[in-house]
Amino acid sequence: MMEKKKNSIDMTHGALWNKILIFALPLAASSILQQLFNSVDTAVVGNFASSQALAAVGSNSSLIALMINLFIGISLGSNVIISRYIGQGVHKNIKAAIHTAIVVALAGGIFLLVLGQFIARPVLVLMGTPDDVIDLAVLYLRIYFLGMPFILLYDFCSSILRSTGDSRRPLYALIAAGVINTGLNLILVIAFHLGVSGVAIATVVSNIVSSGILIYILLHEDDPIRLEPKALAISWHELKKILVIGVPAGLQGMVFSIANVCIQSTINSFGSDAVAGSAASLNFEYFSYFVVNAFAQTTVTFTSQNYGAGKYDRCKKVFRLNMIFSLIFCGLLSSVFILGRGFFLHLYSNDPKVLTFAVQRLLIATALELLTSTYEISGGAMRGLGHSLSPALITVFGSCVLRLIWVSTVCRCFHEFWVVMIIYPISWVLTGSMMLLAYYLLRRKLFRKSAV
């Protein structure tokens, strides 16, 4: 077995509830800090530039997610495979998987950097971005994509550390980067009047800092997770295993983002005030979702290690505890945003027209964000058990396809902003019901087979 370091968590022995919280809460904080990079961007431009600048920054979020989700899925695949090897104590395979993951991150980041420069304007035009926003949105997107290699390096490096039970050091890296991001935003926008380009530059610099810290950590780790530059190469055997888990998860994220891009296009049709209001409210929706996602990723890692160690009762307990924690913590955070909406939304804009749309989204989508726990936790458990295709297909059908149908039919008949928003909770209920059923059927099949 792999020796447990002070920054790692022994997931296969002892009580689970406290270890899950120790692992998940820093992970949630890390995701929230990442989103704060964009939130600070929107808050600064919304208060010190213009509503058009706010819309330009906010309208890019679904497109950015679309382009990076495939690689985020692959980083999840590396987490599952490395976690399983740790549970099995196979050191040689751990090293091969780690170096393969880093090469994929570098190659993917460079690819997205180049691609983003060429497709920024055509895709934003295709999305129907308002004329008074389009030029600023293109400028922000092109600068943002200069940081893609560093964004992917951070995601893959943090995935490697999480596979050992270390979710705290990625958080520390983001805290340092977040402070730099905030400071640069204020300097570049307020002092130098760079507007959208200023917040984009600040985001790129902060991503360089966060990824650089994690690279430094991995370079100085002990075997078998130490990063050795001379050993950087693709192990095709490990890459295949990573892709089997990661590609379905990544494609799910991409298709999910396509649906959200279509929804964003519909939001664009209400004008720049709706775009700005939706962008402001979406930040709080993300914060609540990232709590759910943290417990989902915790489910993946803890399930992978315990399944690799043959501890099936602990796998069941991992699922139960993460579902309970996800519902409670997400519900509490969403309630804070709903009750304090007057304060929180004014951080982004004081325009009454913008705030009207922001409140609608907050009361419909953010208020029910805890429903995403039903499919994220059960889907995470299925991926931890080595099955990534089924949750991907369920999510694509239950969320993406349904949302596309809704946008192309109901929203065309009833052109109201709230009509666009209610598809979110509807799709969460449908997807969650299907995912829970699929998880229980898979678990019964796998554990019964293993017991024979």
C-alpha positions, 0 to 999 in steps of 0.5 A: 500500500502507498504510504499516507503523507500528512497531506493525504487522507486514508480513504479505505480505513476508519470513519468516513464522514469526517474524511469526506468533509475534510476532503470535500470542503476545500474542494468546494472552496477551490471551485468557488475561488476559481469562479471568483476569478470570473465573478471579480471580473464581472463585478469590477466591469459592472461597477467601474466600466459599463453594462455592456462590459458586464454582458461581454464578460458574462456572456462568455461563460457557457462558451468557455465551458463548452471548449474546456469540458472535454479536458476537464472530463479527461482530468476526472478520468486520470483521478479515477485511474490514479485513485484506483491504483493507490487503492491497489498499491500499484506504484509503477502504474501511478507514475505512468498515469501521472506523467501521461495526464500532464502531457495531455494537459499541455497538449490540450491547453495549446490546442485550445489556445490556438483554436480560441483565437480563430473561433471567438468571433464566429461562435459569438456571432452565431450565439446572437451576442448583441451588437453593442457587446460583440466586440468586447466579448471577442476581445475578452475571449481571445485574451482569456484563451491565452491562459488555457495551457495553465488552466488545464495544467491546474485542473490536471495537477489538482486532480492528481493531488486529489487522487491521494486525498489532498484537496487542501494544497490546490485550495492554497494555490487558488487563494494566492492566485485569487488575491493576485487576480483581484488586485490586478483587476482593480489596478488595470480597470480602475487605474489604467481604464483597460476595461474588459481587456484588463480583467482578462489579463488579470485572469490569465496571470492568476491562472499562471500563478495557480498552475505554477504553484501546483507544478512546483508541489508535484516536482517536490513530492515523494514517489510515486506521485512526484513529477519528473520532467524527463519522464514526461511521455504518454503511456498508451496503456494508461491513456486508454484507461484514462480516456475510457472514463474521461471522454464520456464525462468530457463529452457529457460536459460538452453536450451539456454546454452546447445546451447552455450555449443555446439557452444563452442564445435565447437569453441574448434575444432579450437584450444586453440587460437580460444578458447582464442580469443573467450573468450576475445571477449565474455567479451565485448559481455556480457557487451553489453548484460547486458545493454539489460538484465538490461532493460529487468529485469526493464520491468519485475519488473515495469510491475509486479507492475503496472499490480498488481495495474491494471494500464494497460496503464503504462504497455504499456509505460513501454514496449515502454520506455525500448525498446527504452532505451535498443536499444540506450544504447546497441548500444552506448556501442557496438560501443565503443567496436568496435571502440576501439577494438585495445585497449580493446582486448589487455587488454586480450592478445597480441598474434596475433593468439588469437587476429585474432579470437577475432576481428572476434567475436567482429565485428560479434556478439558484433556489432549486440548485440542490436538486442537482445533487441527485444526478451529480452524486449518483453519477460520480459514484458510477464513475468511481466504479469505472462506468462513465458512459451510462451517466454521460448518456443519462445526463445528455438525454435528461438535461441537454436534449430536454433543454434543447427541445424546450428552447426550440418549442416552448420558449418560441411560443412564450417569449418570457425570461422566466419561461427560459429559466424553469427548464433548469429545475425541470431537467434536474428532476428528470435527470436525477430520477434516471441517474439514481435508478441507474446507479442502484441497478449498476451497484447491485450488479457489480457488488453481486458479481464481485461477491460470487 
